[in-house]
Amino acid sequence: MSLEMRMVELETRQAFQDDTIQALNDVVVEQGRVIDRLQLQVAELIKRHAEMVSQYGSEGDEAPPPHY
């Protein structure tokens, strides 16, 4: 294999690797956005749960079921 063919092969590989790295980076960025959105939703659910518990009393104040 000549030096020129080896250089072309290496440049081709690098181009494909660059494309793959960019595609993976795009996925990671999107996953970061999804994680941020999910964290906000979980925080909102925790807030709502705390409001409901304070409004209706804590779960420990609930009377035992009648079969006890």
ABEGO torsion letter per residue (X at the ends): XBAAAAAAAAAAAAAAAAAAAAAAAAAAAAAAAAAAAAAAAAAAAAAAAAAAAAAAEBAAABBBBAAX
